[in-house]
Amino acid sequence: MRVPMSGDRSAPRDAESRLTRLLDTHALLAQVSRELGPALDLASLVERVLGAMRGLVEFRGGTIQLIDGDDLYIAASDPPASAEVMHSRLPIGKGLSGRAAQTGETFYSPDLDSDPRVDRAVRSLGSNADIRSYLAIPLICLGEVIGVLQVDAATPDAFDDDDRTLLEGLAAQVASAIESARRFEQVMELERLKSDFIARVSHELRTPITIVGGFVSTLLAHGDALGPDQRASMLERVDTAVTRLAALIEDLITLSRLETGVVTAHPETVVLADVLEGVRRTAADPELVTVEVATDVIVTTDPELLTRALSLFVDNALKYGGSARIRADEEEILVADEGEGIPDDVQSTLFELFTRSASTTAVPGLGLGLPMARTLLDVLGAHVKVESAPSGGTVVRIRLPR
């Protein structure tokens, strides 16, 4: 135990030392409360919480893990965890931290090597391999678990009931501050996305409207002086611009319908080859799309929603990879390309609205395709995973419900 002036943990604790320790703990928690109350920078906030943890308990390593969807991720670590641990995500309910997040209860393992609750793959990952004792305390704000405080040691049974009580007190003290900072960060990100979205929509609308307006004005003013080939070329450009404009408006309408939850699935038995051929035929460049599926594969799904979702993935593959290959069987549908793979700056936000990599800003688009595709698949009850292929390119894996 490392509360200031608390003395050696191994020494007997008389009434005077306990009182001194209690007063020191209260003083530290009061200081933490004053410092963290107005803080809105999540990164600096969690670093301060880690410092407060060091002031209360002696440990080898400590982390603050926050919930994101169905997973826990490490928001801060002291000392820094290995790269594979920092980048990992732990499903809620899995392992000790996952159980703490799921139940809202504290979980302690005096020896991970003999604890049947421990996930062995997580146990052996990177810097986790050095851990023997492990203590996970839930962060609870307004009755909802938002994350986990975690401390560990390289020796067995390194923590006692006092350690647990002190960290539970700290967790109760800091949970609301962490949640406030996280929500402030989310609001700021939404404002940024809103501004970015308005700018992109304005640009995407302006481009085809400018093309249509320019060529129509030219045809009205000088149409008689133009040859048939020139007029045909201009009309083709107008038609392309109108198609692009219609597709953009259709995307915005679909997004609105998905956001309001009015899209529902109407499953029926379909031949999967027919659905995939329809996706290929309506692609921006059908010649660059190949389909590999047996003609006797039957699935039960909403063919319209599945076609729309697959078309979005195929369009994305054509846009960023130059080609698309659809391969399917009874278990899985794959959409693959041979492009650069998933850019590093969008790895964790691939399915979030308006996500665009800094390396692809020259490519037209609003960052709506992948989020809409996943939402459509969610309506179908399907599971989707997007990953960079080892040999290059991107692979989309879709599993329909059985």
VOFIRO-349555 format. One line per 10 residues: number of its first residue (from 1); their letters; for each residue x, y, z of N, C-alpha, C. Coordinates in steps of 0.001 Angstrom, whole numbers, plus 500000, padded with zeros to 6 digits. Last residue first. Layout:
# residues N
NUM> a> X:Y:Z:X:Y:Z:X:Y:Z; ...
# end
This chain:
# residues 402
402> rplrirvvtg> 471806:482210:459868:471391:480899:459379:469931:480644:459706; 472671:485480:458690:472115:484606:459747:471638:483296:459145; 475707:485856:456756:474253:486018:456912:473761:485108:458019; 478692:487422:456975:478019:486176:457362:476542:486463:457583; 481206:488791:455030:479813:488927:455476:479238:487556:455785; 484151:490539:454743:483581:489229:455052:482193:489403:455651; 486152:492213:452507:484944:492343:453315:484360:490941:453499; 489493:493075:452147:488527:491977:452085:487371:492277:453033; 491800:494918:450164:490844:494883:451265:489861:493742:451052; 495353:494707:449345:493938:494895:449085:493097:494793:450351
392> gspasevkvh> 497742:492123:450101:497380:493421:449575:495902:493503:449272; 498147:489751:451332:498790:489906:450031:498486:491256:449384; 496587:490017:453643:498042:489906:453765:498774:490154:452442; 494009:492517:453399:494492:491175:453055:496013:491131:453172; 492419:494273:455966:493417:494311:454902:493932:492904:454660; 488890:493853:456558:490294:493729:456938:491186:493871:455719; 485727:493915:458020:486560:494429:456933:488011:494391:457401; 482826:492057:458647:484181:492380:459094:484987:492820:457882; 479460:491650:459705:480424:492066:458687:481761:492408:459344; 476549:489680:460026:477781:490169:460660:478788:490498:459570
382> aglvdlltra> 472986:490292:459780:474261:489748:459304:475426:490365:460068; 470446:491222:460110:470968:490317:461127:472283:489683:460734; 469522:493128:458409:469390:491735:457965:469827:490732:459033; 470322:495356:459801:468882:495127:459641:468622:493680:459225; 473068:495064:459406:472522:494928:460764:471019:494658:460703; 473195:495673:456707:473463:494299:457124:472991:494047:458548; 472631:498419:456892:471740:497546:456125:471932:496083:456520; 474882:499203:458357:473549:499356:458941:472528:498487:458219; 476941:498663:456521:476873:497901:457775:475491:498010:458409; 476250:500498:454508:476295:499062:454215:476192:498249:455493
372> mplglglgpv> 476530:502941:455835:475198:502522:455371:475166:501023:455092; 479343:502936:456339:478375:502964:457449:476981:502525:457022; 480277:502792:453578:480495:501689:454516:479565:501756:455725; 479202:505331:452448:478989:503996:451902:479131:502882:452913; 479866:507850:453413:478579:507270:453798:478449:505799:453449; 481899:509577:452655:482121:508696:453795:480834:508089:454311; 481451:510987:450389:481095:511639:451647:481404:510784:452865; 483396:511516:447352:482657:510715:448315:482432:511467:449604; 486158:511375:445065:484826:511870:445433:484146:510940:446436; 489492:511585:446130:488472:510686:445575:487089:511185:445997
362> attsasrtfl> 491128:513200:447569:490933:513559:446159:489872:512689:445492; 491381:512000:450032:490489:513163:449928:490243:513588:448481; 492894:509871:450831:491921:509647:449752:490985:510840:449550; 494482:510259:453009:495165:509906:451763:494204:509753:450587; 492845:510636:455132:493539:511822:454625:494209:511544:453291; 489809:508787:454751:491236:508837:455030:491840:510108:454445; 486696:509526:456217:487497:509521:454995:488962:509585:455397; 483587:509099:457616:485003:508776:457753:485661:508734:456383; 480886:509558:457709:481728:510619:457158:483221:510343:457312; 480170:507330:460380:479705:508246:459341:480755:509284:458990
352> efltsqvddp> 482245:504470:460833:481628:505671:461364:481266:506619:460218; 483644:502282:460027:482200:502236:459855:481494:503443:460461; 486334:502929:460637:485947:502604:459265:484448:502686:459035; 487851:503598:462761:486624:504375:462537:485999:504077:461175; 490252:502275:462947:489309:502117:464065:487983:502821:463835; 491538:502910:460492:491389:501519:460922:490287:501358:461965; 492181:505317:459428:490752:505020:459537:490492:503586:460009; 494921:505565:459251:494200:506603:459987:492695:506364:460074; 495864:503452:457647:496046:503393:459101:495162:504382:459845; 493651:502269:455057:494631:503235:455571:494684:503219:457089
342> igegedavli> 493355:498993:453949:492713:500004:454792:493772:500973:455316; 494682:498516:450576:494252:498069:451895:493656:499222:452679; 495212:499369:448033:496255:499593:449042:495889:499019:450404; 493562:496844:446027:494067:498188:446262:495135:498231:447332; 492107:494729:445061:493564:494638:445036:494203:496011:445215; 489243:493435:446889:489875:494242:445846:491386:494088:445953; 486319:491452:447633:487750:491754:447750:488207:492659:446617; 483820:490215:449518:484055:491226:448486:485496:491691:448658; 482254:487160:450346:483464:487981:450380:483449:488968:449225; 479972:485525:452380:480114:486315:451153:481346:487205:451310
332> eeedariras> 479569:482217:453780:480133:483560:453786:480113:484205:452404; 478348:479662:453669:478765:480225:454949:479041:481719:454901; 477826:478805:451104:476732:478734:452070:477052:479461:453375; 479730:481320:449339:479270:479939:449509:478159:479963:450550; 481328:483665:447104:480355:483290:448123:480129:481787:448159; 483010:486555:446048:483062:485102:446171:482145:484687:447325; 483679:489157:443940:482695:488655:444902:482762:487136:444899; 486044:491569:443419:485789:490139:443259:484822:489703:444358; 486751:494534:441662:486054:493888:442773:485823:492422:442441; 489108:497234:441107:488347:496052:440682:487664:495467:441910
322> ggyklandvf> 490190:499525:442211:490240:499362:440767:489495:498162:440228; 490138:500290:444854:490975:499157:444481:491047:498882:442999; 488452:502442:445222:489763:502484:445877:490697:501349:445463; 486229:501960:443561:486725:503326:443746:488155:503342:444264; 485728:499250:443751:486067:499822:442448:486722:501192:442609; 485115:499105:446495:486249:498354:445950:486688:498914:444602; 482833:500694:446596:484016:501092:447363:485259:500393:446827; 481119:499158:445045:481473:500513:444610:482726:500999:445314; 480972:496924:446749:481563:496792:445417:481983:498161:444877; 479646:498012:448966:480999:497454:449124:481702:497334:447775
312> lslartllep> 477247:498755:447720:478072:499778:448365:479501:499281:448562; 476300:496277:446922:476640:497273:445903:477510:498370:446486; 475721:495079:449360:476832:494560:448560:477261:495556:447490; 473478:496687:450094:474682:496639:450930:475895:496162:450123; 471659:496157:447984:472098:497532:448263:473391:497536:449066; 471317:493397:448239:471865:493952:447001:472415:495356:447241; 470132:493300:450774:471427:492663:450565:472096:493214:449305; 467721:494651:450262:468676:495209:451225:470067:494611:451032; 466617:492890:448321:466822:494310:448016:467857:494924:448956; 466402:490374:449536:467313:490555:448402:467598:492019:448081
302> dttvivdtav> 466539:489428:452708:465854:490455:451930:466762:490788:450753; 466898:485817:452895:467285:487190:453200:466382:488149:452450; 468116:482726:452797:466892:483421:453181:467277:484813:453657; 469741:481165:449978:469763:481853:451270:468399:482473:451526; 471348:478607:448139:470083:479254:448482:470225:479919:449850; 473350:477687:445525:473394:478237:446887:472117:479034:447136; 473593:476727:442963:472599:476070:443818:472620:476580:445260; 475619:477906:441565:474256:478289:441197:473195:477680:442108; 478383:479160:443452:477655:478036:442854:476204:478428:442618; 480329:481975:442585:479366:481354:443484:478667:480225:442744
292> evtvlepdaa> 482006:484711:441873:482297:483284:442006:481343:482695:443032; 482253:487457:439729:481424:486754:440710:481762:485277:440689; 483951:490552:439188:483820:489111:438939:483035:488475:440078; 484074:493679:437669:483528:492911:438792:483394:491450:438383; 484668:495142:435497:485725:495037:436510:485271:494252:437744; 482393:495306:434019:483484:494512:433473:484607:494294:434479; 480724:497143:435340:480492:495701:435497:481646:494840:435003; 481204:499861:436900:481894:499260:435750:481789:497746:435874; 479279:500326:438862:479733:501441:438027:480457:500943:436787; 476846:497623:438860:478048:498304:439345:478456:499404:438382
282> trrvgelvda> 474781:496062:437985:474473:497464:438267:475671:498237:438819; 475928:493534:437705:475347:494187:436532:475108:495673:436754; 476654:492812:440323:477681:493015:439290:477134:493853:438135; 474132:492577:441513:475113:493526:442054:476166:493835:440991; 473073:490507:439991:472440:491819:439960:473369:492908:440491; 474770:488485:440801:474820:488909:439403:474145:490278:439244; 473939:488204:443439:475294:488685:443160:475447:489135:441715; 471309:487230:443075:471544:488489:443794:472914:489064:443426; 471811:484825:441753:471006:485851:441097:471225:487219:441749; 473261:483398:443652:473916:483759:442395:473144:484857:441669
272> lvvtephatv> 471367:482853:445630:472396:483848:445897:473086:484304:444616; 467999:482694:445302:469223:482095:444775:470324:483149:444873; 465997:483063:448279:466526:483543:446996:467742:482720:446587; 463238:483406:450326:464230:482449:449824:464678:482882:448436; 463071:486464:452218:462483:485462:451331:463601:484537:450860; 462430:489070:454617:463193:487919:454108:462371:487034:453178; 462466:492158:454817:461380:491263:454410:462026:490033:453772; 463555:494524:457281:463850:493434:456349:462586:492616:456067; 463073:498080:457341:462896:496748:457920:463141:495694:456845; 463669:501384:458088:464012:500306:457155:463877:498967:457872
262> vgtelrslti> 463321:503295:459965:462121:502888:459231:462397:501765:458238; 465246:504555:461581:464845:503178:461864:463638:502686:461115; 466400:506948:461107:465100:506977:461789:464551:505583:462052; 468693:506181:459750:468832:506881:461026:467524:506880:461803; 467618:505115:457409:468316:504239:458345:468420:504872:459722; 466578:507429:456235:465681:506321:456573:466322:505378:457585; 468944:508912:455867:467867:509440:456710:466921:508327:457153; 470313:507227:454078:470879:507520:455394:469804:508013:456345; 468603:507420:451879:468794:506128:452548:469341:506329:453946; 468977:510129:451254:467640:509646:451624:467742:508326:452374
252> ldeilaalrt> 471700:510097:450628:471231:510931:451739:469843:510501:452200; 471672:508373:448394:472447:508029:449593:471949:508816:450799; 470120:509893:446641:469622:508591:447097:470356:508137:448353; 471850:512030:446188:470576:512278:446866:469988:510983:447403; 473884:510612:444844:474168:511314:446088:472886:511560:446876; 472514:509732:442592:473083:508745:443518:473376:509387:444862; 471895:512161:441353:470809:511302:441829:471319:510284:442841; 474475:513014:440687:473659:513806:441607:472528:512969:442197; 475195:511026:438848:475987:511210:440069:475178:511974:441109; 473268:511545:436893:473317:510235:437557:474079:510328:438876
242> vatdvrelms> 474026:514120:436115:472705:513918:436717:472663:512586:437466; 476538:513561:435007:476450:514432:436182:475112:514260:436894; 475794:511930:432846:476674:511395:433888:476568:512218:435168; 474278:513790:431369:473650:512566:431879:474479:511953:433007; 476255:515653:430694:475114:516057:431525:474466:514836:432163; 477845:514053:429090:478405:514617:430320:477299:515054:431269; 476006:513574:427032:476534:512446:427808:477125:512931:429124; 475711:516162:426051:474564:515506:426687:474987:514288:427499; 478273:516565:424960:477800:517396:426064:476640:516743:426805; 478236:514613:422934:479240:514551:423994:478804:515359:425219
232> arqdpgladg> 476155:515565:421325:476035:514247:421962:477007:514114:423129; 477237:517989:420437:476026:517989:421261:475867:516666:422008; 479427:516983:418978:479652:517865:420125:478426:517881:421042; 478127:515501:417005:479037:514825:417929:479277:515670:419173; 476657:517525:415615:475975:516427:416325:476861:515739:417346; 478121:520827:416219:477902:519638:415428:477214:518549:416245; 476690:524006:417014:477479:522830:417377:477144:521664:416462; 474974:526025:416495:476307:526132:415891:477172:524905:416167; 472737:525469:417960:472629:525395:416499:473988:525420:415820; 473625:525919:420622:473325:524578:420153:473280:524444:418641
222> halltsvfgg> 474258:528134:422088:475033:527884:420865:474727:526519:420251; 472471:528354:424243:472981:529554:423590:473608:529274:422221; 471840:525767:424989:470774:526723:424718:471264:527915:423908; 474389:524645:425344:473489:524081:424334:472364:525049:423983; 475341:526232:427448:476037:526226:426156:475124:525712:425047; 473545:525560:429451:473632:526953:428985:474290:527028:427617; 474183:522849:429717:472837:523226:429279:472841:524662:428758; 476843:523015:430634:476567:522419:429327:475175:522776:428809; 476505:524368:433137:477399:524858:432101:477060:524314:430727; 474671:522792:434602:474359:524176:434264:475198:524699:433117
212> vitiptrleh> 476124:520358:434816:474818:520406:434147:474504:521823:433697; 478405:521258:436227:478534:520599:434923:477226:520696:434139; 477241:522267:438565:478029:523153:437712:478166:522569:436306; 476121:519929:439568:475236:521040:439209:475963:522014:438280; 478399:518349:440138:477492:517955:439039:476552:519086:438617; 479597:520211:442179:480297:519716:440991:479342:519272:439886; 477811:520716:444282:478201:521801:443389:478811:521277:442096; 477606:518340:445672:476443:518846:444954:476849:519881:443898; 480177:518104:446719:479659:517016:445892:478429:517457:445100; 480394:520497:448219:481298:520245:447093:480715:519197:446146
202> svraifdskl> 478350:520130:450093:478359:521321:449234:479222:521086:448005; 479240:517806:451314:477984:517795:450571:477927:518980:449603; 481612:518790:452498:481669:517739:451472:480398:517697:450632; 480663:520709:454315:481617:521104:453275:481648:520072:452148; 479052:519105:455908:478438:520204:455160:479356:520638:454017; 481046:517409:456987:479971:516865:456163:479325:517956:455300; 482585:519145:458520:483208:518444:457407:482148:517919:456440; 480703:519908:460411:481288:520919:459533:481898:520283:458297; 480245:517361:461549:479148:518131:460968:479681:519168:459986; 482745:516660:462540:482159:515865:461462:481027:516615:460770
192> relemvqefr> 482959:518605:464543:483930:518574:463456:483366:517808:462256; 480841:517868:466142:480846:519203:465537:481817:519247:464357; 481696:515347:466914:480483:515471:466114:480404:516836:465435; 483912:516065:468446:484117:515285:467229:482896:515366:466315; 482656:517385:470535:483589:518128:469693:483842:517393:468372; 481228:515233:471587:480501:516393:471058:481403:517193:470124; 483340:513594:472441:482430:513115:471399:481655:514266:470768; 484432:515187:474453:485254:514837:473296:484378:514370:472139; 482303:515164:476210:482726:516436:475634:483559:516190:474374; 482335:512469:476873:481191:512999:476142:481516:514361:475517
182> raseiasavq> 484800:512349:478240:484598:511545:477042:483423:512083:476224; 484359:514059:480378:485412:514377:479413:485206:513604:478117; 482300:512650:481675:482066:514012:481192:483089:514397:480130; 483629:510271:482326:482499:510230:481398:482195:511616:480838; 485544:511260:484128:485976:510592:482903:484849:510579:481880; 483862:512235:486147:484762:513157:485441:485220:512556:484126; 482609:509901:487020:481797:510947:486396:482662:511936:485629; 484845:508431:488071:484050:507920:486949:483264:509024:486250; 486217:509264:490332:486660:509778:489030:485759:509378:487866; 485105:508125:492640:485416:509551:492615:485627:510077:491195
172> aalgelltrd> 484939:505434:492160:483686:506165:492371:483900:507668:492246; 487698:504925:492017:486851:504707:490838:485537:505471:490971; 488477:505425:494667:488985:506276:493594:488100:506164:492350; 487117:503312:495932:486821:504697:496287:487281:505670:495213; 488402:501177:494719:486956:501333:494510:486519:502753:494868; 490950:501591:495742:490728:501774:494310:489242:501891:493986; 490465:501055:498486:490995:502348:498055:490726:502597:496575; 489557:498383:498424:488695:499443:498937:489155:500812:498458; 491835:497048:497387:490556:497002:496678:489652:498153:497108; 493679:497539:499399:493930:497997:498028:492626:498082:497242
162> dddfadptaa> 492408:496196:501506:492576:497648:501575:492856:498234:500198; 492559:493533:500721:491243:494173:500770:491356:495690:500842; 495546:493406:498605:494691:492971:499712:493374:493743:499691; 497824:492081:496147:496861:493092:496586:495967:492524:497686; 499417:490013:495297:500088:491261:495666:499137:492300:496238; 499344:487208:494535:498609:487756:495676:499218:489057:496204; 502550:486811:492901:501209:486347:493257:500661:487071:494482; 504098:489503:491053:504131:488485:492099:502718:488041:492438; 503759:491563:489347:504511:490421:488820:504602:489286:489827; 500466:493026:489220:501794:492861:489822:502444:491609:489263
152> dvqlvgiveg> 498047:495566:488279:498599:494216:488296:499982:494223:488920; 494874:497209:487970:496263:497193:488433:496744:495747:488452; 492388:499103:486337:493053:497815:486489:494474:498020:486985; 489131:500320:485978:490478:500592:486472:491141:499250:486724; 486929:500372:483214:487546:499582:484279:488892:500195:484659; 483757:501779:482121:485117:501298:481931:485614:500553:483148; 481165:502358:482608:481777:503045:481463:483195:502555:481192; 478150:501100:483728:479592:500852:483675:480160:501504:482415; 475709:503139:485238:476170:502477:484021:477681:502309:484050; 474929:504683:487389:474460:503310:487320:474917:502529:486117
142> lcilpialys> 476351:507058:487008:474890:507050:486933:474343:505646:486702; 479165:505226:486290:478624:506585:486288:477123:506517:486063; 481813:503257:487317:480363:503326:487183:479916:504771:487298; 484375:501165:486576:484054:502594:486634:482568:502740:486350; 485401:498233:488383:484550:498896:487386:484431:500390:487651; 488647:496999:488719:487600:497740:489415:486719:498442:488386; 490712:494237:488933:489922:495048:488007:488738:495662:488747; 493877:492962:489441:492723:493525:490122:492006:494476:489170; 496140:490321:489515:495353:491200:488655:494095:491642:489392; 499406:488820:489556:498216:489287:490278:497475:490312:489429
132> ridansglsr> 501115:488406:487261:500646:487285:488088:499374:487673:488851; 502428:489386:484062:501492:489620:485164:501191:488330:485914; 503886:489116:481783:504632:489336:483027:503738:489424:484253; 502158:488976:479637:502802:487734:480061:503539:487875:481388; 501375:491469:478842:500505:490748:479782:501194:489514:480359; 503032:492398:476866:503422:492690:478245:502509:492029:479271; 501842:489950:474600:502792:491029:474874:503160:491165:476336; 499545:487676:475794:499744:488734:474806:500732:489787:475308; 498773:485707:477500:500115:485597:476928:500456:486717:475957; 496121:486394:478171:497145:486273:479219:498560:486309:478660
122> vardvrpdsd> 494715:486115:475829:494938:487464:476354:496073:487438:477376; 494792:483324:475707:495330:484108:474592:495631:485535:475045; 493523:482540:478086:494956:482265:477896:495569:483065:476758; 491474:484249:480200:491610:483870:478796:493098:483729:478477; 490629:483130:483428:491546:483903:482590:491557:483354:481167; 489267:481529:485109:488502:482602:484470:489329:483364:483441; 491004:479806:486377:490269:479299:485204:489457:480381:484496; 494172:480593:487443:492800:481095:487490:492046:480633:486239; 496852:480157:487563:495993:479067:488022:494519:479457:488056; 498047:482457:486621:498478:481173:486064:497565:480027:486450
112> ldpsyftegt> 497143:484599:488097:496552:484365:486779:496897:482995:486214; 496450:484861:491319:497449:484202:490476:496802:483834:489129; 494447:486379:492440:495753:486374:493112:496836:485701:492288; 492265:488389:490844:492910:487088:490682:494259:487143:491374; 489182:490028:491217:490578:489914:491627:491068:488497:491384; 486760:492340:490243:487299:491003:490054:488792:491008:490407; 483820:494103:491178:485275:494008:491207:485707:492555:491043; 481025:494555:488912:481628:494055:490151:483152:494025:490027; 479668:494996:486603:479790:496121:487525:480370:495716:488865; 479470:493044:484626:478694:492868:485859:478686:494087:486771
102> qaargslgkg> 481067:493914:482466:479749:493320:482228:478878:493336:483485; 483442:494803:483567:482641:495725:482762:481227:495211:482567; 484300:492446:484765:484037:493617:485609:483167:494618:484862; 484679:490927:482476:483625:490537:483424:483274:491694:484349; 486807:492266:481295:485544:492163:480579:484391:491778:481484; 488764:491818:483236:488292:493181:482981:486954:493165:482261; 488953:488981:482996:488573:489609:484258:488065:491029:484053; 487424:487543:479984:488522:487885:480873:488023:488603:482117; 484500:488980:478562:485636:488083:478391:486778:488514:479299; 482641:490938:478906:482288:489606:479376:483426:488614:479274
92> iplrshmvea> 483432:492673:475972:482813:492736:477294:482320:491344:477679; 486484:491914:474313:485018:491876:474333:484490:491912:475765; 489155:494077:474072:488649:492936:474827:487127:492954:474833; 491510:494864:471661:490194:495204:472196:489620:493942:472839; 494893:496103:471281:493897:495032:471384:492584:495580:471940; 496814:498010:471365:495942:498013:470194:494850:496946:470262; 498177:497437:473725:497532:498741:473578:496523:498741:472435; 499228:494898:473092:498244:495032:474162:497476:496344:474012; 501013:495481:471053:499920:494540:470771:498839:494592:471840; 502795:497265:472342:501941:497733:471248:500762:496797:471005
82> sappdsaaiy> 502770:497030:475968:503321:496704:474657:502308:497072:473577; 502004:499936:478008:501906:498511:477678:502515:498281:476297; 503778:502304:479918:503161:501966:478634:503159:500466:478383; 503200:501578:483480:503959:502127:482358:503300:501743:481037; 500175:502807:482559:501371:503212:483290:501982:501979:483955; 497871:503839:480031:498604:502759:480686:499854:503318:481360; 494625:504545:478703:495901:504996:479268:496546:503839:480014; 492645:503173:477370:492747:504618:477144:494052:505178:477674; 492162:500180:475871:493022:500833:476856:493165:502297:476495; 488755:499094:475461:490054:499454:474904:490851:500196:475976
72> lddgdilqit> 486225:496648:475311:487043:497521:476138:488323:497844:475381; 483203:496406:473298:484581:496087:473655:485129:497068:474687; 480876:497128:472100:480865:495856:472827:482252:495473:473341; 481347:500515:472392:480486:499496:471796:480437:498250:472647; 483804:500842:474498:483468:501377:473184:482657:500313:472456; 484842:501559:477751:483947:500785:476887:483692:501551:475600; 488278:501800:478764:486955:502384:478550:486152:501534:477575; 490696:501379:481233:490068:500801:480056:488649:501362:479948; 493683:502267:482458:492289:502703:482465:491698:502236:481152; 496145:500269:484174:495507:500814:482970:494135:501370:483320
62> ggrfevlgrm> 499369:499545:485507:497970:499920:485685:497422:500485:484397; 501910:497467:486933:501305:498133:485793:499851:498448:486081; 502713:497051:489623:503668:496991:488512:503145:497769:487309; 501820:499081:492500:501551:498077:491475:502607:498147:490388; 500512:500325:495446:501758:499959:494776:501467:498848:493772; 498069:502894:495664:498403:501471:495670:499736:501252:494956; 497875:505717:495649:497096:504910:496583:497633:503499:496759; 499425:506881:493714:499478:507434:495064:498775:506588:496094; 498698:505494:491447:500045:505272:491981:500159:505803:493405; 496202:506671:491118:496279:505244:491438:497632:504909:492026
52> aglvrevlsa> 496977:509229:490354:496292:509053:491637:496314:507594:492067; 498029:508612:487837:498905:509149:488882:498298:508997:490253; 495670:507842:486568:496734:506852:486766:497707:507318:487836; 494423:510333:486525:493833:509246:487317:494874:508157:487572; 496068:511679:484751:496011:512123:486153:495421:511042:487049; 495443:510265:482432:496818:510240:482933:496860:510682:484394; 492808:510962:482093:493094:509577:482464:494542:509429:482940; 493204:513732:481457:492429:513309:482616:492783:511891:483043; 494544:513822:479060:495254:514287:480256:494536:513836:481526; 492474:512693:477441:493818:512100:477503:494557:512522:478759
42> ldlapglers> 490222:514403:477783:490172:513011:478216:491565:512427:478382; 489776:517469:478978:490691:516782:478061:490827:515339:478523; 488388:518608:480994:487624:518167:479834:488483:517468:478794; 488128:519199:484499:488938:518730:483370:488048:518220:482241; 486924:520029:486850:486711:520849:485645:487425:520326:484398; 487637:517705:488596:486290:518239:488411:486099:519013:487122; 490280:517045:489058:489587:516412:487945:488234:517022:487646; 491146:518518:491282:491883:518593:490022:491070:518092:488835; 489340:517859:493309:489514:519264:492907:490164:519376:491536; 489694:515071:493453:488383:515621:493116:488496:517062:492649
32> vqallahtdl> 492368:514898:494272:491974:514349:492973:490650:514953:492521; 492102:516004:496814:492933:516677:495821:492566:516215:494414; 490518:514049:497990:490002:515418:497888:490783:516204:496841; 492274:511898:497873:491036:511842:497109:490410:513223:496950; 494268:512831:499637:494587:512558:498240:493328:512539:497390; 492826:513023:502039:493460:514219:501479:493768:514022:499997; 492109:510348:502423:491074:511358:502220:491647:512621:501598; 494684:509277:502806:493857:508846:501681:492769:509863:501379; 495487:510514:505161:496256:510731:503932:495437:510363:502698; 493587:509450:506899:493619:510888:506659:494373:511212:505377
22> lrtlrseadr> 494287:506738:506768:492953:507159:506370:492926:508649:506046; 496870:506777:507811:496639:506330:506438:495294:506797:505903; 496338:507590:510389:497209:508399:509529:496973:508060:508060; 494772:505441:511247:494196:506771:511202:495011:507675:510283; 496642:503381:511095:495441:503314:510281:494787:504686:510145; 498485:504214:512990:498906:504142:511586:497695:504066:510659; 496878:504071:515306:497466:505346:514892:497855:505320:513412; 496190:501375:515525:495144:502378:515337:495713:503688:514817; 498595:499476:513586:497903:499837:514809:496909:500950:514512; 499496:497022:511592:498812:498292:511481:498063:498572:512783
12> pasrdgsmpv> 502732:495593:511178:501415:495556:511805:500785:496948:511776; 504240:495803:507860:504272:496048:509300:502868:495976:509884; 503977:495604:505136:504158:494346:505857:504131:494529:507377; 503851:498204:504270:502668:497358:504196:502774:496132:505068; 505282:500830:506052:505517:499563:505358:504275:498705:505421; 503488:504006:505797:504406:503051:506361:504514:501787:505558; 502028:506127:504977:501284:504981:505493:502197:503926:506087; 502911:508419:503826:503137:508256:505255:502417:507054:505841; 500717:508090:501080:501778:508835:501732:501753:508655:503243; 499958:504724:500186:499416:506021:500557:500509:506773:501285
2> rm> 500624:502195:499119:501535:503312:499010:500814:504645:499186; 500855:498813:500000:500000:500000:500000:500877:501218:500000
# end
